Amino acid sequence: MAEQTPTEFSLDKIPTVVCDDVDIVYRVNGTGAGRGTATAALNRMLRRKQAEKAAGVRRVHAVKKVSFIAYKGEAIGLIGTNGSGKSTLLKAVAGLLPVENGHIYTNGQPSLLGVNAALMNDLTGERNVHLGGLAMGMSREQVKERYEDIVEFSGINEKGDFITLPMRTYSSGMAARLRFSIAAAKDHDVLLIDEALATGDRKFQMRSEDRIRELREKAGTVFLVSHNNKSIRDTCERVLWLERGELRMDGPTEDVMKEYEAFTGDRSDKKAGAGKAA
């Protein structure tokens, strides 16, 4: 399959994220002499290349020469097989990872779901709603006003008064739903969602997809990483396909999904409750 050129700049739309020839590299410590000592660590910081070679540091090129432009009002799916660089790219857009080469420009504040709403296991769900809302920039009044809607949206109280219990008593799915509900209570310039819709039943997924459409209508931009092809089709009109760190295809959802499914030989949207860990 021929590689598709990333979407070109449009004068009719307002760009929110521009990735320009971006490389992202992880460094993994090897077994070189002096590893773990303070002196060796300082040497690696001051003389990175020499120290990396001496310490046997391995470079993992996670994202390679990726370029694209995202616009206000778009919901963009990010797909690819495991280890293709999807989550790494989202973290870089959110400003949590440095780029090795190239540049990432954003218009507005990117919010990575699960990071901005950083929940604490020893606190109750109720307390975490307030702290998570404040962490995303909402005022105390806004959090108080939206509290009931957040709890209802999450659905965690449908089988008991779980919102008054510590987060450590929640299943991973309940915690993920509460994170999404907190994040979805605020309008975002750029919202980055990593596998959030893989949790919960179809009812919660449908509510989440509806909320993403609302965010788009309010001139926000949404990025969604998912292994659930149906969620991508139902939510996104554009898809970026990463494979081995490279942008293999960028285009309308159905066009990209057909190529991707032919590549993987899989149609996960046909499987009930489809969804894998990122």
VEXDREN-2710 file (C-alpha; in Angstrom, 1 decimal):
% VEXDREN-2710
k/r/px/py/pz
1/MET/0.0/0.0/0.0
2/ALA/1.4/3.4/-0.9
3/GLU/2.0/5.8/2.0
4/GLN/-0.6/8.6/2.1
5/THR/0.6/12.2/2.5
6/PRO/-0.5/13.8/5.8
7/THR/-3.4/16.2/5.6
8/GLU/-2.3/19.6/4.1
9/PHE/-2.8/22.9/5.7
10/SER/-6.2/24.5/5.1
11/LEU/-6.9/28.3/5.2
12/ASP/-10.5/27.6/6.0
13/LYS/-9.8/25.9/9.3
14/ILE/-8.1/26.8/12.6
15/PRO/-5.2/24.5/13.4
16/THR/-4.9/23.3/17.0
17/VAL/-2.0/20.8/16.8
18/VAL/0.8/20.8/14.3
19/CYS/3.4/18.0/14.4
20/ASP/6.3/18.8/12.1
21/ASP/8.7/15.9/11.3
22/VAL/8.6/14.7/14.9
23/ASP/11.0/12.0/16.2
24/ILE/10.7/10.6/19.8
25/VAL/13.4/8.5/21.2
26/TYR/13.4/6.5/24.5
27/ARG/16.7/5.7/26.2
28/VAL/17.0/2.4/28.1
29/ASN/19.9/1.8/30.4
30/GLY/22.1/-1.1/29.6
31/THR/24.7/-2.9/31.8
32/GLY/27.6/-0.5/31.4
33/ALA/30.1/0.1/34.2
34/GLY/29.1/2.6/36.8
35/ARG/25.4/2.3/36.1
36/GLY/23.4/3.5/39.1
37/THR/26.0/5.6/40.8
38/ALA/25.5/9.4/41.2
39/THR/28.8/10.2/39.4
40/ALA/27.8/8.1/36.4
41/ALA/24.4/9.7/36.3
42/LEU/25.9/13.2/36.3
43/ASN/28.4/12.2/33.5
44/ARG/25.5/10.9/31.4
45/MET/23.7/14.3/31.8
46/LEU/26.7/16.4/31.0
47/ARG/28.1/14.2/28.2
48/ARG/25.1/12.3/27.0
49/LYS/26.4/10.7/23.8
50/GLN/29.7/9.5/25.4
51/ALA/28.0/8.3/28.5
52/GLU/25.3/6.4/26.6
53/LYS/27.9/4.6/24.6
54/ALA/30.0/3.7/27.7
55/ALA/27.0/2.7/29.7
56/GLY/25.4/0.6/27.0
57/VAL/22.3/2.8/26.7
58/ARG/19.9/1.5/24.0
59/ARG/17.9/4.0/21.9
60/VAL/14.4/3.0/21.1
61/HIS/13.0/5.1/18.2
62/ALA/9.3/5.2/19.2
63/VAL/8.0/7.8/16.7
64/LYS/9.7/8.5/13.4
65/LYS/9.3/11.7/11.2
66/VAL/5.6/12.1/12.0
67/SER/3.9/15.2/10.5
68/PHE/0.2/16.2/10.6
69/ILE/-2.1/19.1/11.3
70/ALA/-5.2/18.9/13.5
71/TYR/-8.0/21.4/13.3
72/LYS/-10.7/22.8/15.7
73/GLY/-13.9/20.7/15.6
74/GLU/-12.1/17.4/14.6
75/ALA/-12.3/14.1/16.3
76/ILE/-9.2/12.1/15.2
77/GLY/-8.7/8.4/15.8
78/LEU/-5.2/7.1/16.4
79/ILE/-4.8/3.5/15.5
80/GLY/-2.0/0.9/15.1
81/THR/-0.8/-2.4/16.4
82/ASN/0.7/-2.7/19.8
83/GLY/3.9/-0.8/20.2
84/SER/3.3/1.4/17.2
85/GLY/3.8/4.7/19.1
86/LYS/0.2/5.9/19.6
87/SER/0.4/6.6/23.4
88/THR/3.9/8.0/23.0
89/LEU/2.7/10.5/20.5
90/LEU/-0.2/11.6/22.7
91/LYS/2.1/12.1/25.6
92/ALA/4.4/14.3/23.5
93/VAL/1.4/16.4/22.2
94/ALA/0.4/16.8/25.9
95/GLY/4.0/18.1/26.6
96/LEU/4.9/15.1/28.8
97/LEU/7.6/13.8/26.6
98/PRO/10.4/15.7/24.8
99/VAL/10.9/15.3/21.0
100/GLU/14.3/14.3/19.7
101/ASN/13.9/16.1/16.4
102/GLY/11.1/18.3/14.8
103/HIS/8.5/20.3/16.6
104/ILE/5.0/20.1/18.1
105/TYR/2.9/23.3/18.2
106/THR/-0.4/23.6/20.0
107/ASN/-3.1/26.3/20.0
108/GLY/-4.6/26.0/23.4
109/GLN/-3.9/23.7/26.3
110/PRO/-3.8/19.9/25.6
111/SER/-5.4/17.7/28.3
112/LEU/-4.4/14.0/28.4
113/LEU/-7.1/12.0/30.0
114/GLY/-5.9/10.2/33.2
115/VAL/-3.1/12.7/33.8
116/ASN/-4.9/16.0/34.4
117/ALA/-7.5/14.1/36.4
118/ALA/-4.8/12.4/38.6
119/LEU/-6.9/10.4/41.2
120/MET/-5.6/9.3/44.6
121/ASN/-6.4/5.7/45.7
122/ASP/-6.7/6.5/49.4
123/LEU/-9.3/9.3/48.9
124/THR/-13.0/8.7/48.2
125/GLY/-14.4/9.1/44.8
126/GLU/-16.2/12.2/45.9
127/ARG/-13.0/13.8/47.1
128/ASN/-11.3/12.8/43.8
129/VAL/-14.0/14.4/41.8
130/HIS/-13.2/17.8/43.5
131/LEU/-9.4/17.4/43.2
132/GLY/-9.6/16.2/39.6
133/GLY/-11.8/19.1/38.6
134/LEU/-9.5/21.6/40.2
135/ALA/-6.4/19.9/38.6
136/MET/-8.0/20.5/35.2
137/GLY/-8.5/24.2/35.9
138/MET/-12.1/24.3/37.0
139/SER/-13.1/26.6/39.9
140/ARG/-14.5/25.2/43.1
141/GLU/-17.9/26.6/42.1
142/GLN/-17.7/24.9/38.7
143/VAL/-16.8/21.5/40.3
144/LYS/-19.7/21.9/42.8
145/GLU/-22.1/22.8/40.1
146/ARG/-21.1/19.8/37.9
147/TYR/-20.5/17.2/40.6
148/GLU/-23.9/15.4/40.3
149/ASP/-23.6/15.2/36.5
150/ILE/-20.0/13.8/36.8
151/VAL/-21.1/11.0/39.2
152/GLU/-24.2/10.2/37.1
153/PHE/-22.2/10.1/33.9
154/SER/-19.6/7.7/35.4
155/GLY/-22.3/5.2/36.4
156/ILE/-20.2/4.0/39.4
157/ASN/-23.2/4.5/41.8
158/GLU/-25.6/2.3/39.8
159/LYS/-24.8/-0.7/42.0
160/GLY/-24.1/1.0/45.3
161/ASP/-22.8/4.2/47.0
162/PHE/-19.3/3.7/45.6
163/ILE/-18.6/7.5/45.3
164/THR/-18.2/7.6/49.1
165/LEU/-15.7/4.7/49.2
166/PRO/-11.9/5.0/48.7
167/MET/-10.7/4.7/45.1
168/ARG/-8.6/1.6/46.0
169/THR/-11.9/-0.3/46.3
170/TYR/-12.8/0.5/42.7
171/SER/-12.2/-1.9/39.8
172/SER/-9.9/-0.6/37.1
173/GLY/-13.0/-0.1/34.9
174/MET/-14.7/2.0/37.5
175/ALA/-11.7/4.2/38.0
176/ALA/-11.3/4.7/34.3
177/ARG/-14.9/5.7/33.9
178/LEU/-14.6/8.2/36.7
179/ARG/-11.5/9.7/35.1
180/PHE/-13.3/10.1/31.8
181/SER/-16.3/11.6/33.5
182/ILE/-14.2/14.2/35.3
183/ALA/-12.3/15.1/32.2
184/ALA/-15.5/15.3/30.1
185/ALA/-17.1/17.8/32.5
186/LYS/-14.8/20.5/31.2
187/ASP/-14.6/21.9/27.7
188/HIS/-11.1/21.4/26.3
189/ASP/-9.1/23.0/23.6
190/VAL/-7.4/19.7/22.8
191/LEU/-8.5/16.5/24.6
192/LEU/-6.3/13.4/24.3
193/ILE/-8.0/10.1/25.2
194/ASP/-6.0/6.9/25.5
195/GLU/-8.2/3.8/25.5
196/ALA/-10.8/5.3/27.9
197/LEU/-13.8/4.0/25.8
198/ALA/-12.5/0.4/26.2
199/THR/-13.9/0.4/29.8
200/GLY/-17.4/-0.1/30.9
201/ASP/-20.4/-1.5/29.1
202/ARG/-21.9/-0.3/25.7
203/LYS/-24.2/2.1/27.5
204/PHE/-21.2/4.0/29.0
205/GLN/-19.3/3.9/25.7
206/MET/-22.3/5.5/23.9
207/ARG/-22.5/8.2/26.5
208/SER/-18.8/8.8/26.1
209/GLU/-19.1/9.0/22.3
210/ASP/-21.9/11.5/22.6
211/ARG/-19.8/13.7/24.9
212/ILE/-16.9/13.6/22.5
213/ARG/-19.3/14.9/19.7
214/GLU/-20.4/17.7/22.1
215/LEU/-16.7/18.7/22.7
216/ARG/-16.2/18.9/18.9
217/GLU/-19.2/21.0/18.4
218/LYS/-17.8/23.5/20.9
219/ALA/-14.8/24.0/18.7
220/GLY/-12.5/21.6/20.6
221/THR/-10.3/18.9/19.1
222/VAL/-10.3/15.3/20.3
223/PHE/-7.7/12.6/19.8
224/LEU/-8.9/9.0/20.5
225/VAL/-6.6/6.0/20.9
226/SER/-8.5/2.8/20.7
227/HIS/-8.3/-0.8/19.6
228/ASN/-12.1/-0.9/19.3
229/ASN/-12.7/-0.2/15.6
230/LYS/-16.4/0.5/16.2
231/SER/-15.6/3.3/18.7
232/ILE/-13.3/4.8/16.1
233/ARG/-15.9/4.6/13.4
234/ASP/-18.7/6.0/15.6
235/THR/-16.7/8.9/17.0
236/CYS/-14.0/10.0/14.5
237/GLU/-14.2/11.4/11.0
238/ARG/-10.5/11.2/10.5
239/VAL/-7.9/8.6/11.4
240/LEU/-4.1/8.6/11.8
241/TRP/-2.6/5.1/11.4
242/LEU/0.8/4.6/13.1
243/GLU/2.9/1.5/12.4
244/ARG/6.4/0.9/13.9
245/GLY/6.4/4.6/14.8
246/GLU/5.7/5.9/11.3
247/LEU/2.6/7.6/10.0
248/ARG/1.4/5.1/7.5
249/MET/-1.9/6.7/6.6
250/ASP/-3.9/9.9/7.4
251/GLY/-7.4/10.3/5.9
252/PRO/-11.1/9.8/6.3
253/THR/-12.1/7.2/8.8
254/GLU/-13.6/4.6/6.5
255/ASP/-10.7/4.8/4.0
256/VAL/-8.0/4.3/6.7
257/MET/-9.9/1.6/8.6
258/LYS/-10.4/-0.5/5.5
259/GLU/-6.7/-0.4/4.8
260/TYR/-5.8/-1.1/8.5
261/GLU/-8.2/-4.1/8.8
262/ALA/-6.8/-5.5/5.6
263/PHE/-3.3/-5.1/7.1
264/THR/-4.2/-6.8/10.4
265/GLY/-6.8/-9.3/9.1
266/ASP/-9.0/-8.2/12.0
267/ARG/-12.4/-6.5/12.5
268/SER/-12.5/-6.0/16.3
269/ASP/-15.8/-4.0/16.0
270/LYS/-17.5/-7.3/15.3
271/LYS/-16.5/-8.8/18.6
272/ALA/-18.8/-8.1/21.5
273/GLY/-17.1/-5.9/24.1
274/ALA/-14.0/-5.6/21.9
275/GLY/-11.1/-3.6/23.5
276/LYS/-7.5/-4.4/24.3
277/ALA/-5.0/-2.7/26.5
278/ALA/-3.0/0.0/24.8
END
